[in-house]
Amino acid sequence: MTNTTTIPLPTVAALENALREALAPTQLEVIDESAAHAGHTGANAEGYGTHFRVRIASPFFEGKPRVARHRLVYDALQVFIAQGLHAIAIEVL
């Protein structure tokens, strides 16, 4: 028996919700840049849901070095890796 269940691609709204829940950001912008990466590794035929840019400020970042701040963002978005998220560009504000 073949499994025909497909996992939906990540969306801007889904990533925003996960980041709001995990990090209570004071500023947040999530941009789907997938279309600009067509033909690159990790891109898909749909043109969305694979490459995102996250601009975020959070009280959870206070006193933490840059790498630790980025790790918090990656941890909050980990579930989306299985859904096809290939790249996240993070700008900590």
Buried (B, 14 or more C-beta within 10 A) or exposed (E): EEEEEEEEBBBBEBBBEBBBEBBEBEEBEBEBBBEEBEEEEEBBEEBBBBBBBBBBBBEBBEEBEEEEBBEBBEEBBEEBEEBBBBBBEBEBE
